[in-house]
Amino acid sequence: MEKRKIDYTLYLCTDRGLMSSPSLEEAVAEAVLGGAGVVQLREKDIDAREFYELAVRIKKITAAHGVPLIINDRIDIALAVDADGVHIGQRDIPAKQVRKMIGADKILGVSAATLEEALKAVEDGADYLGIGAMYVTGTKEDARLVTMEELKRIRAAVPVPIVVIGGINLQTLEHFKGTGIDGLAVVSAVMAASDVQAAARELIKRWTVAEGRSAE
């Protein structure tokens, strides 16, 4: 998958504890049909075997739609299922080492909350950055909050795509108009929706309108 062609507009992070759908597979399929351009499989309370088997099933769905599958934290799982990439946080194995492990072709995403972290991540091989948490969110209660000023500083300093995460929904996305970010990383705004596909479509529509692009 060509890294340059990835659409980060709506970046879905999974959470089985929040989903309204009968299965994660159904939730992901509906989100992708609704326009999600990236899917990150993020499952904290799961053993390695179950994570692997789930990743295999999810990859079949994302691959069928040409959407990259990113595995959160678990480099071993990402390599085992030949996922498109991996996403790491500041407490995980350093990005420089992860890049050596996964090779040049796979996508490497890194979470950052400060300009210093963002610059270091890019220097060490990050293909995109997840900046946040922008707002308090129940999905990650220990997350550090990032100010809008810091986000703008990061955007001005790094050349790679940026997605914002943490409390991103229909009400808060308007605040990012004109910031130059590449997309919205969402969890509950899509996973917990009664109609996942419709929720994904509406987020994309609202964002494209806010950015002054065509909503078609």
C-alpha positions in Angstrom: 0.0 0.0 0.0 1.4 3.4 -1.1 1.9 5.5 2.0 1.3 8.7 0.0 -2.2 7.6 -1.1 -3.5 6.9 2.4 -6.7 8.9 3.3 -6.4 9.9 7.0 -9.6 12.0 7.0 -11.4 9.5 9.2 -9.1 7.2 11.2 -11.0 4.6 13.2 -9.6 3.2 16.5 -11.4 0.1 17.6 -12.7 -0.6 21.1 -14.9 -3.6 21.6 -16.0 -2.3 25.0 -17.7 0.6 23.3 -19.1 -0.9 20.2 -22.8 -1.0 19.4 -22.4 -3.7 16.8 -22.8 -7.5 17.4 -19.1 -8.1 16.5 -16.0 -6.0 15.8 -15.9 -7.4 12.3 -19.3 -5.9 11.6 -18.3 -2.6 13.2 -15.2 -2.3 11.1 -16.9 -3.3 7.9 -19.6 -0.7 8.5 -17.1 2.0 9.3 -15.1 1.3 6.2 -18.2 1.4 4.1 -18.9 4.7 5.7 -15.6 6.1 4.5 -13.0 5.3 7.2 -9.7 5.5 5.4 -7.5 3.8 8.2 -8.4 1.2 10.8 -6.3 0.8 13.9 -6.9 -2.4 15.9 -6.5 -1.3 19.5 -7.4 -4.0 22.0 -5.8 -3.8 25.4 -7.5 -6.6 27.4 -6.9 -9.5 25.1 -4.3 -12.3 25.0 -1.9 -12.7 22.2 -3.6 -15.7 20.5 -7.0 -14.0 20.5 -5.5 -10.7 19.3 -3.8 -12.6 16.4 -7.0 -14.4 15.4 -9.0 -11.1 15.6 -6.4 -9.3 13.5 -6.5 -12.0 10.8 -10.3 -11.6 10.5 -10.1 -7.8 10.5 -7.4 -7.7 7.9 -9.6 -9.6 5.5 -12.2 -6.9 5.8 -9.8 -3.9 5.5 -7.8 -5.5 2.6 -11.0 -6.2 0.7 -11.6 -2.4 0.7 -8.1 -1.2 0.2 -7.9 0.3 3.7 -4.7 0.0 5.7 -4.8 -1.9 9.0 -2.6 -0.6 11.7 -2.0 -2.6 14.9 -1.7 -0.7 18.2 1.4 -1.4 20.3 1.8 -5.0 19.3 4.6 -5.2 16.8 4.6 -9.0 17.0 1.0 -9.2 16.0 1.5 -6.6 13.2 4.3 -8.7 11.7 2.5 -12.0 12.3 -0.6 -11.0 10.3 1.4 -8.8 7.8 -0.6 -5.7 8.8 0.1 -2.5 6.9 1.6 -0.9 9.9 1.9 -0.3 13.7 1.1 2.6 16.0 3.1 3.2 19.2 2.9 5.5 22.1 5.6 7.3 24.1 5.9 4.4 26.6 6.4 1.7 24.0 9.6 0.6 22.2 11.3 3.7 20.7 10.2 4.5 17.2 13.7 4.2 15.8 13.8 0.6 16.9 10.3 -0.2 15.7 11.2 1.1 12.3 14.1 -1.3 12.2 11.8 -4.1 13.2 9.0 -3.5 10.7 11.2 -2.3 7.8 10.8 0.7 5.5 7.7 -0.2 3.7 5.3 -0.6 6.6 3.4 2.4 8.1 4.7 3.7 11.5 2.4 5.9 13.5 3.5 7.6 16.7 1.5 9.3 19.4 2.8 12.7 20.5 1.6 15.4 22.9 4.4 17.9 22.6 6.5 19.5 19.9 9.6 17.8 21.1 8.0 14.4 21.0 6.6 15.1 17.5 10.0 16.2 16.1 11.7 13.1 17.7 9.1 10.8 16.2 9.6 12.2 12.7 13.3 12.0 13.0 13.1 8.4 14.0 10.9 7.4 11.1 7.3 8.1 11.8 5.0 8.2 8.8 2.2 10.0 10.6 1.5 11.4 14.1 -1.5 11.0 16.4 -1.7 14.2 18.4 -3.7 14.3 21.6 -5.5 13.9 23.7 -7.2 17.1 22.5 -10.1 16.7 25.0 -10.8 14.5 28.1 -12.0 11.1 27.0 -13.2 8.0 28.7 -11.2 5.8 26.4 -7.9 6.9 27.8 -8.2 8.4 31.2 -4.5 8.9 31.8 -3.9 10.8 28.5 -2.1 14.1 28.5 -4.1 17.0 27.1 -2.7 19.0 24.2 -3.6 22.7 23.7 -4.6 24.0 20.3 -1.5 26.2 20.4 0.7 23.2 20.8 -1.1 21.4 17.9 -0.5 24.4 15.6 3.2 24.5 16.6 3.5 20.8 15.8 1.7 21.2 12.5 4.0 24.1 11.5 7.1 22.0 12.3 6.5 18.6 10.9 6.0 17.5 7.2 4.1 14.2 7.9 0.3 13.7 8.2 -1.3 14.5 11.5 -4.5 13.1 13.0 -6.0 14.4 16.2 -7.4 12.1 18.8 -9.2 12.3 22.2 -12.8 13.5 22.4 -13.2 14.0 18.6 -16.8 14.1 17.6 -19.4 16.1 15.6 -19.3 18.8 18.2 -15.6 19.2 18.6 -14.3 18.7 15.1 -15.3 22.2 14.1 -12.5 23.5 16.5 -9.9 22.1 14.1 -11.0 24.1 11.1 -8.0 25.7 9.4 -5.4 24.0 11.6 -3.9 22.0 8.7 -4.4 18.6 10.2 -5.0 15.6 7.9 -7.7 13.8 9.8 -9.7 12.9 12.8 -9.0 9.8 14.9 -12.2 8.6 16.5 -13.3 5.8 18.8 -16.7 6.2 20.5 -18.0 8.7 17.9 -18.2 5.8 15.4 -17.8 2.6 17.5 -20.7 3.5 19.9 -23.0 4.9 17.3 -26.3 3.0 16.7 -25.6 3.3 12.9 -21.8 3.0 12.5 -21.8 3.6 8.7 -24.0 6.7 9.0 -21.9 8.0 11.8 -18.7 7.7 9.8 -20.3 9.3 6.8 -21.6 12.3 8.8 -18.2 12.9 10.4 -16.5 13.0 7.0 -19.2 15.2 5.6 -19.1 17.6 8.5 -15.3 17.8 8.4 -15.1 18.4 4.6 -17.7 21.2 4.9 -15.7 22.7 7.8 -12.6 22.6 5.7 -14.3 24.2 2.8 -14.1 21.1 0.5 -16.8 19.4 -1.4 -19.0 17.2 0.8 -19.7 14.9 -2.1 
